Each structure stands twice: as C-alpha cells, then as structure tokens.
C-alpha cells in the first residue's frame, strides 16, 4: 500500500474513533443514571475518566496525522441505541445492571480492536509515539474488559 494511502486510512480511522469518543461521552451520564449497583456506578465513573484520556490520546494522534474527514461513527451510534433499549426494557435493577455491563463489554471490544489496529497502522507510518499511546489504550481496554467480567460475576452472585 502506498504510504499516502495508509496515512489517509489512519486519518480516517482516527476521525471515526474521535466520533466514537463523542458518542461515548454523550451516553455516559445517561448510562450512569440508569445503573443501580454501587460497584457498577463506580466502574462507570472510572470508565468515564479512562475514556476521556483515550479521547485526549486520539486528539494527539490526529494532531500528528492531520484531520480526517469528520463524520459519524455508525458502529458506536448503533451500539448506543441497543444499549439504550436494553436499559429501557430491563424488567428489574439487576437485569438492567447486567445489561449495562454486557453493553459496556461490547463497546470495550470495539475499542480494543480500534486501538490495536490503529497502533499497528501508526507504527507503519512512523508515528511511534502515537502508536504507543494507542497500544496503551488497547491494553487499558483489555483490563477494563476483565474488570467488567468480574463485576458481572459479582452481580450474578448477589
């Protein structure tokens, strides 16, 4: 692949990730308000702080690659809509909280894939610092995914 084409792909990918961060930021308060279990609320607060750091890293990478074509992130928009429906249709607090955890893990898997792929692409175009920040974000998302699994097990045992 020509270097310019890969740089354009990187720029587009970062723009999509930026749009996804905006979707996540919008959804955070609504999801936190729907959560009932105190451990879930705490996990959501921590996740919000982490996602703000991810957004900062994405912005920094975009400064190095140039702005991509600003657009939507249809994947995370659809995911947010499904999450909203799960929360609205939950028959009780435990089901709602477990639905929030499951939806959160689906979102984390999106971020793991996005950050991992972008780390590889950034490295290929010689942006090693940005690549390292994306890898760090992917590692944090993997850790958060494990924490979500442990939280789900705790909620199921309650």
C-alpha positions in Angstrom: 0.0 0.0 0.0 1.4 3.4 -0.9 2.5 5.4 2.2 0.0 8.2 1.3 -2.9 5.8 1.2 -2.0 4.3 4.6 -1.7 7.8 6.0 -5.2 8.6 4.7 -6.6 5.4 6.2 -5.0 6.3 9.5 -6.6 9.8 9.4 -10.0 8.3 8.6 -9.7 5.8 11.3 -8.7 8.4 13.9 -11.7 10.5 12.8 -14.0 7.6 13.3 -12.5 6.9 16.7 -13.0 10.6 17.6 -16.6 10.5 16.6 -16.9 7.3 18.7 -15.5 9.1 21.7 -18.1 11.8 21.2 -20.9 9.2 21.2 -19.4 7.6 24.4 -19.2 10.9 26.2 -22.8 11.7 25.3 -24.0 8.3 26.6 -22.0 8.2 29.8 -24.3 10.3 32.1 -27.4 8.6 30.8 -26.0 5.1 31.5 -24.7 6.1 34.9 -28.1 7.4 35.8 -29.6 4.1 34.9 -27.1 2.0 36.9 -28.2 0.9 40.4 -25.4 -1.2 41.9 -22.8 1.0 43.6 -19.9 -1.1 42.2 -21.3 -0.6 38.7 -21.6 3.1 39.3 -18.0 3.3 40.5 -16.9 1.3 37.4 -18.8 3.6 35.1 -17.1 6.7 36.7 -13.7 5.1 36.3 -14.6 4.2 32.7 -15.6 7.8 32.0 -12.2 9.1 33.3 -10.4 6.5 31.2 -12.4 7.3 28.0 -11.6 11.0 28.5 -7.9 10.0 28.5 -8.5 7.9 25.3 -10.1 10.9 23.6 -7.1 13.0 24.5 -4.8 10.4 23.0 -6.9 10.3 19.8 -6.7 14.1 19.6 -3.0 14.0 20.0 -2.6 11.4 17.2 -4.9 13.4 15.0 -2.6 16.4 15.5 0.2 14.3 14.0 -1.7 12.9 11.1 -3.9 15.8 10.2 -7.6 16.0 10.5 -9.5 13.3 8.7 -12.9 13.7 7.1 -15.1 14.4 10.1 -18.1 12.1 10.2 -20.2 9.8 12.3 -19.3 6.5 13.9 -22.3 4.4 12.9 -21.0 1.4 14.8 -21.0 3.1 18.2 -24.2 5.0 17.4 -25.9 1.7 16.8 -24.3 0.2 19.9 -25.5 3.1 22.0 -29.1 2.6 20.6 -29.0 -1.1 21.5 -27.7 -0.2 25.0 -30.5 2.3 25.5 -33.1 -0.3 24.5 -31.6 -2.9 26.8 -31.7 -0.5 29.7 -35.3 0.7 28.9 -36.7 -2.8 28.6 -35.0 -4.4 31.7 -37.6 -5.9 34.0 -35.6 -5.1 37.2 -32.5 -3.4 38.5 -30.3 -6.5 38.4 -31.2 -7.2 34.8 -30.6 -3.5 33.9 -27.2 -3.5 35.6 -26.1 -6.8 33.9 -27.3 -5.3 30.6 -25.1 -2.3 31.2 -22.1 -4.5 31.9 -22.7 -6.6 28.8 -23.2 -3.5 26.6 -20.0 -2.0 28.1 -18.0 -5.1 27.2 -19.3 -4.9 23.7 -18.1 -1.3 23.5 -14.7 -2.3 25.0 -14.2 -4.9 22.4 -14.8 -2.2 19.7 -12.1 -0.1 21.4 -9.7 -3.0 21.8 -9.9 -3.7 18.1 -9.8 0.0 17.1 -6.8 0.9 19.3 -4.9 -2.2 18.4 -5.4 -1.7 14.7 -4.6 2.0 14.8 -1.4 1.2 16.9 -0.2 -1.0 14.0 -1.0 1.5 11.3 0.6 4.4 13.2 3.7 2.4 13.7 3.8 1.5 10.0 3.7 5.2 9.0 6.5 6.1 11.5 4.4 7.7 14.3 5.8 5.5 17.1 4.8 7.8 20.0 1.1 7.8 18.8 1.3 4.1 18.2 2.5 3.5 21.7 -0.4 5.6 23.1 -2.9 3.6 21.1 -1.3 0.3 22.3 -1.6 1.7 25.9 -5.2 2.4 25.3 -5.8 -1.1 23.9 -4.2 -2.6 27.0 -6.3 -0.4 29.3 -9.5 -1.5 27.4 -8.5 -5.2 27.8 -8.0 -4.6 31.5 -11.4 -2.9 31.8 -13.0 -5.8 29.9 -11.6 -8.2 32.6 -12.9 -5.9 35.3 -16.4 -6.0 33.7 -16.3 -9.8 33.6 -15.5 -9.8 37.4 -18.2 -7.2 38.1 -20.8 -9.3 36.2 -19.9 -12.3 38.2 -20.3 -10.3 41.4 -23.7 -9.0 40.3 -24.8 -12.5 39.4 -23.9 -13.8 42.8 -25.9 -11.1 44.6 
